[in-house]
Amino acid sequence: MSNKQTEQTLYINPLLRRWLDERAARAQPPQNWPGRCWVISDGTMGMLSQCLALLRMLEIDGEDIRAVPTPLLRLFPHLAALPGWQLTLGRRPDWLKAGQWPDLLVTCGRRMAGISIGVKRLSRGRTTTIHIQDPKLPPHYFDLLVTPSHDHIAEQIETAAEPPQNVILTTGALNRLSPGEISDAGQGLPAEINVIKGSVCAVMVGGHNKRYRAGRPAFENFGEKLARFAALSGATLVLVPSRRTPLRHLRALTARLGGQAHYLWDGRGSNPYPGILARASYIIVTSDSVNMTTEACITGKPVLSAELAPETGRIARFHQIMRANAHTVCLDEVLQNPARLSEPFAVLDERAKLAAQIRTFFGVKPD
């Protein structure tokens, strides 16, 4: 077909012209990538923080947008690929009505996977999507999938005859902290912590989660173990509870410390986290928090994992990986063999490597 005939065909068939234009646009090398960027989440801190961490690694800015997917879409995210499928509850939000789609969309967690798929459809493929964590869908629904090595999809990839090329595996959760920021935050700790003499053990306390509810006996048992650790290490305990820590169980925990020196942040005033990571000689994190464990390991200090309840499935796999790579050790093991504290602990800092992998995948050259 001659050039003139081709031009006539495209003129007669505008749908074909648009499809070819879109394909050509996607094939062009990115310039000033990514341009406009969105982060869409339902505001859950564990999910939002990982999206923002990825943007920070890539040194790009993004608009923080809140969305509540429909219940059906949360259960079956792939339905968002169907024309006309409703993405959010209630009235259409402004970001949907405007129809001005971003160049890049970052989402995290299965419940936001449908939003990612839907925006990709509505943008007619112009929006590049990066999804964090296992969506429990085939990777082809996203341009790039960034998932920790303890998620189920990672296990499937390890045994696949032809692994998908658009998946990047990480060891832990993505986090926004850097050693420099931890050090700076350590300069602004509360006076009650600054006056502590000798070594400090930071204790990051979790609690109830979607896998289990830790009851009073679990917190009492944890308190007894903390007392034993304080006695063998000589460290003052600094306890930083999370929003998931029941106050009544926290009181039960501190009652079992047996008079060991400690400081408990009661939620008032300045939060000592993450500055306490700089001050601490040892860090104990309850096993329910993958994010907290990952963040603590950027310090390279002894990080001890403590179970409020036995972990199973993907979370148990995460802790196995962390121990196998010398990032953490079990608190119970240290109580049985204190010499474990003198072993080297490996720093876990995946920021530079991950940023380079993503840029390479999209053919973006660093500035």
C-alpha distance (Angstrom), angle and dihedral (degrees) to the residues before:
residue distance angle dihedral
M1 . . .
S2 3.84 . .
N3 3.80 123.1 .
K4 3.80 89.4 -109.0
Q5 3.81 91.7 52.5
T6 3.81 90.5 47.5
E7 3.80 91.2 52.1
Q8 3.80 90.5 49.5
T9 3.82 91.4 49.7
L10 3.80 92.0 51.1
Y11 3.78 91.2 46.9
I12 3.79 91.4 51.6
N13 3.83 92.6 44.8
P14 3.82 108.8 46.3
L15 3.82 91.8 173.3
L16 3.79 90.1 59.5
R17 3.82 90.4 47.0
R18 3.81 91.8 51.6
W19 3.80 92.3 47.9
L20 3.81 92.0 50.9
D21 3.81 91.9 45.9
E22 3.80 91.1 52.0
R23 3.79 92.2 47.5
A24 3.79 90.9 49.2
A25 3.81 91.4 49.0
R26 3.78 91.6 52.6
A27 3.80 91.0 49.0
Q28 3.80 93.6 55.7
P29 3.82 117.0 101.6
P30 3.83 108.8 -101.2
Q31 3.78 114.7 -101.4
N32 3.80 119.9 -164.2
W33 3.79 85.7 -5.2
P34 2.92 129.9 -130.9
G35 3.81 99.8 12.8
R36 3.79 106.2 -177.7
C37 3.80 114.9 22.2
W38 3.79 132.7 -172.7
V39 3.78 131.2 -164.4
I40 3.80 109.8 -162.0
S41 3.80 120.4 -169.4
D42 3.78 140.7 140.8
G43 3.80 89.4 -115.6
T44 3.81 96.5 -99.0
M45 3.81 101.5 152.6
G46 3.80 96.3 -140.4
M47 3.82 90.9 54.5
L48 3.80 98.5 38.2
S49 3.80 93.6 47.9
Q50 3.81 91.5 56.9
C51 3.80 92.2 51.3
L52 3.79 91.4 49.8
A53 3.79 90.2 45.6
L54 3.80 90.6 56.6
L55 3.80 91.5 50.4
R56 3.77 90.2 49.3
M57 3.81 91.5 51.3
L58 3.80 89.2 53.0
E59 3.82 91.7 44.3
I60 3.80 93.9 -127.0
D61 3.80 132.5 128.9
G62 3.77 124.7 -125.8
E63 3.78 141.1 -174.6
D64 3.81 113.1 -110.1
I65 3.82 107.3 -135.7
R66 3.81 127.9 -179.7
A67 3.79 121.7 -144.6
V68 3.80 136.5 169.0
P69 3.81 111.2 -152.3
T70 3.78 118.5 -144.5
P71 3.83 113.6 -96.3
L72 3.80 91.1 -113.4
L73 3.79 91.6 51.6
R74 3.80 91.1 51.2
L75 3.79 89.0 55.6
F76 3.80 96.3 41.2
P77 3.83 108.6 24.2
H78 3.81 93.6 171.8
L79 3.83 89.6 70.0
A80 3.80 87.8 77.3
A81 3.79 88.1 75.8
L82 3.84 89.7 68.9
P83 3.81 116.0 97.0
G84 3.79 112.8 -101.3
W85 3.79 95.7 10.3
Q86 3.83 112.4 154.0
L87 3.81 112.6 -118.6
T88 3.82 105.7 -173.5
L89 3.77 139.9 36.0
G90 3.80 120.7 -101.6
R91 3.77 125.0 -6.8
R92 3.77 118.1 4.5
P93 3.81 108.9 -92.4
D94 3.79 120.3 -123.8
W95 3.80 93.3 -107.1
L96 3.79 89.3 59.8
K97 3.81 96.5 42.8
A98 3.81 94.0 49.9
G99 3.79 92.7 61.9
Q100 3.80 91.1 -153.6
W101 3.76 100.2 135.0
P102 3.80 125.2 -160.0
D103 3.77 126.5 -118.0
L104 3.80 89.5 -128.1
L105 3.80 131.8 27.0
V106 3.81 122.8 -169.2
T107 3.81 121.1 -166.5
C108 3.79 135.6 164.7
G109 3.80 135.9 -154.1
R110 3.80 132.7 22.2
R111 3.79 94.6 -84.7
M112 3.82 91.0 62.1
A113 3.81 95.7 43.4
G114 3.81 92.3 91.7
I115 3.80 91.0 54.6
S116 3.81 89.5 54.8
I117 3.80 92.2 49.3
G118 3.80 91.8 45.8
V119 3.81 95.0 50.8
K120 3.80 89.3 48.7
R121 3.81 89.2 54.5
L122 3.80 95.6 44.4
S123 3.80 92.0 48.8
R124 3.82 88.9 53.1
G125 3.78 89.3 -120.8
R126 3.81 96.0 -54.4
T127 3.81 93.2 114.6
T128 3.79 115.2 81.1
T129 3.80 111.3 -142.7
I130 3.78 129.9 -150.2
H131 3.79 115.6 -175.1
I132 3.79 123.6 -168.1
Q133 3.83 123.1 -148.3
D134 3.78 129.0 12.5
P135 3.83 110.5 -50.3
K136 3.81 90.0 -172.1
L137 3.78 87.5 -122.7
P138 3.81 132.2 104.7
P139 3.82 110.2 -81.7
H140 3.81 92.7 -120.3
Y141 3.80 89.8 81.2
F142 3.83 87.7 73.4
D143 3.78 134.7 46.4
L144 3.80 90.1 -132.0
L145 3.78 132.6 7.3
V146 3.82 119.3 -159.3
T147 3.78 110.1 -168.6
P148 3.81 136.1 162.7
S149 3.77 117.8 -108.9
H150 3.81 92.3 -115.5
D151 3.81 94.2 62.2
H152 3.79 119.0 103.4
I153 3.78 94.5 -113.4
A154 3.81 89.7 58.9
E155 3.79 90.1 58.1
Q156 3.82 90.0 50.3
I157 3.80 91.3 50.2
E158 3.80 92.1 50.6
T159 3.81 90.5 59.3
A160 3.82 98.6 35.7
A161 3.80 118.4 116.5
E162 3.82 89.8 -142.5
P163 3.82 109.4 23.7
P164 3.84 115.2 -152.8
Q165 3.79 113.7 -101.0
N166 3.81 96.4 -143.6
V167 3.82 97.4 67.4
I168 3.81 125.4 94.9
L169 3.79 118.0 -169.3
T170 3.81 123.9 -148.2
T171 3.78 129.8 -169.8
G172 3.79 98.1 -132.3
A173 3.78 140.7 3.9
L174 3.80 119.3 -61.2
N175 3.79 112.5 -101.4
R176 3.80 136.8 -175.9
L177 3.79 98.4 -140.1
S178 3.78 124.9 108.4
P179 3.82 128.2 -171.5
G180 3.81 89.2 -111.3
E181 3.79 93.1 54.1
I182 3.79 91.4 47.7
S183 3.79 89.7 51.5
D184 3.81 92.0 48.8
A185 3.81 91.9 47.9
G186 3.81 88.6 52.7
Q187 3.80 88.3 67.4
G188 3.79 91.9 63.8
L189 3.80 102.7 51.8
P190 3.82 120.6 138.9
A191 3.81 115.9 -88.3
E192 3.82 90.4 -114.2
I193 3.79 88.9 65.1
N194 3.79 96.8 39.6
V195 3.81 91.3 59.2
I196 3.81 93.5 55.5
K197 3.78 110.9 115.6
G198 3.77 121.4 -145.6
S199 3.79 127.8 4.8
V200 3.78 125.1 -11.8
C201 3.79 130.3 -150.2
A202 3.79 114.7 -154.1
V203 3.80 111.9 -147.2
M204 3.80 116.4 -162.4
V205 3.80 106.1 -162.3
G206 3.80 121.7 -159.9
G207 3.76 128.1 173.3
H208 3.78 140.2 171.4
N209 3.80 117.4 28.4
K210 3.79 138.8 160.4
R211 3.82 91.4 -84.3
Y212 3.81 99.3 52.9
R213 3.79 146.4 -15.7
A214 3.78 112.2 -121.3
G215 3.80 109.2 -141.1
R216 3.77 132.8 -154.6
P217 3.84 95.3 -84.8
A218 3.82 90.1 56.6
F219 3.80 91.9 53.8
E220 3.79 92.4 44.9
N221 3.80 90.1 51.6
F222 3.80 90.0 48.5
G223 3.80 90.3 50.5
E224 3.80 90.9 53.9
K225 3.80 91.0 50.9
L226 3.80 91.0 49.4
A227 3.81 89.7 52.5
R228 3.79 90.3 52.1
F229 3.80 91.5 48.7
A230 3.80 92.2 49.0
A231 3.80 89.7 51.0
L232 3.81 94.9 51.0
S233 3.82 96.4 41.0
G234 3.80 99.4 36.8
A235 3.81 89.0 -135.4
T236 3.79 127.1 142.7
L237 3.81 111.1 -122.4
V238 3.80 118.6 -125.9
L239 3.80 108.5 -168.3
V240 3.80 119.2 -158.4
P241 3.83 111.2 -176.8
S242 3.80 123.7 -160.8
R243 3.78 130.4 -134.1
R244 3.81 87.2 -95.0
T245 3.81 94.5 59.3
P246 3.84 111.5 104.2
L247 3.82 108.7 -131.0
R248 3.80 93.7 -139.8
H249 3.80 90.9 54.2
L250 3.79 91.1 45.7
R251 3.81 88.7 57.4
A252 3.79 88.8 50.2
L253 3.80 89.2 52.2
T254 3.80 95.5 51.6
A255 3.80 90.3 46.3
R256 3.82 88.0 63.2
L257 3.81 95.7 53.0
G258 3.79 88.9 94.5
G259 3.77 97.0 -140.0
Q260 3.81 95.3 -51.2
A261 3.79 112.2 152.6
H262 3.76 111.2 -96.7
Y263 3.78 145.5 153.3
L264 3.80 120.7 -145.3
W265 3.78 120.4 -160.4
D266 3.80 103.9 -139.2
G267 3.78 96.6 -163.5
R268 3.80 94.6 -98.5
G269 3.77 124.4 111.1
S270 3.77 124.6 2.6
N271 3.79 117.0 -6.3
P272 3.82 107.6 -121.1
Y273 3.81 90.0 -146.1
P274 3.01 125.9 130.7
G275 3.81 93.9 10.0
I276 3.78 91.2 63.9
L277 3.82 88.2 65.7
A278 3.81 87.6 65.7
R279 3.79 94.1 48.9
A280 3.81 96.6 43.4
S281 3.78 125.7 96.6
Y282 3.80 89.9 -167.8
I283 3.81 132.4 24.3
I284 3.80 125.4 -155.1
V285 3.81 118.1 -168.6
T286 3.78 126.9 -177.8
S287 3.78 109.7 -119.0
D288 3.81 95.9 -121.8
S289 3.81 91.7 78.9
V290 3.80 116.2 72.7
N291 3.81 90.5 172.8
M292 3.82 95.1 53.6
T293 3.79 92.2 45.1
T294 3.80 91.6 51.0
E295 3.80 92.9 47.7
A296 3.80 92.9 49.1
C297 3.79 90.8 53.2
I298 3.80 92.8 61.8
T299 3.83 86.6 75.7
G300 3.81 95.8 61.8
K301 3.81 88.5 -137.0
P302 3.80 123.8 130.3
V303 3.81 104.9 -72.1
L304 3.80 114.8 -167.6
S305 3.79 121.1 -163.7
A306 3.81 118.0 -147.1
E307 3.80 125.3 -169.4
L308 3.79 120.6 -140.1
A309 3.80 85.8 -176.0
P310 3.82 131.1 3.3
E311 3.79 111.2 -79.9
T312 3.78 120.5 -135.8
G313 3.79 138.1 178.5
R314 3.78 120.5 9.7
I315 3.83 95.0 -5.7
A316 3.79 91.3 53.6
R317 3.81 87.8 49.0
F318 3.82 90.3 51.8
H319 3.80 91.9 55.4
Q320 3.80 91.6 46.0
I321 3.80 89.4 55.1
M322 3.81 92.4 46.8
R323 3.80 92.5 50.9
A324 3.81 93.2 44.0
N325 3.82 89.7 54.8
A326 3.83 93.3 48.0
H327 3.80 93.7 -114.3
T328 3.82 94.5 120.5
V329 3.78 143.9 8.5
C330 3.80 131.0 -154.6
L331 3.80 116.2 -98.6
D332 3.81 88.7 -136.2
E333 3.81 90.6 57.1
V334 3.79 91.8 51.8
L335 3.80 91.7 49.7
Q336 3.80 88.4 54.0
N337 3.80 95.0 41.4
P338 3.85 114.3 20.1
A339 3.82 89.8 -175.4
R340 3.82 86.9 79.4
L341 3.81 87.5 77.8
S342 3.79 91.6 66.5
E343 3.82 93.0 56.0
P344 3.84 116.7 102.5
F345 3.78 116.6 -96.5
A346 3.81 118.0 -148.9
V347 3.80 119.7 -126.7
L348 3.80 113.9 -120.6
D349 3.81 109.2 -151.0
E350 3.81 113.8 144.4
R351 3.82 98.5 162.6
A352 3.81 101.2 104.3
K353 3.80 94.5 39.9
L354 3.79 93.6 48.4
A355 3.80 93.6 47.0
A356 3.81 90.0 51.4
Q357 3.82 91.6 49.3
I358 3.80 92.6 51.2
R359 3.80 93.8 47.3
T360 3.78 90.8 48.2
F361 3.80 91.5 49.2
F362 3.80 91.8 54.2
G363 3.79 94.4 38.0
V364 3.79 93.3 -115.7
K365 3.78 118.6 152.6
P366 3.82 116.1 -143.6
D367 3.80 115.9 -112.2
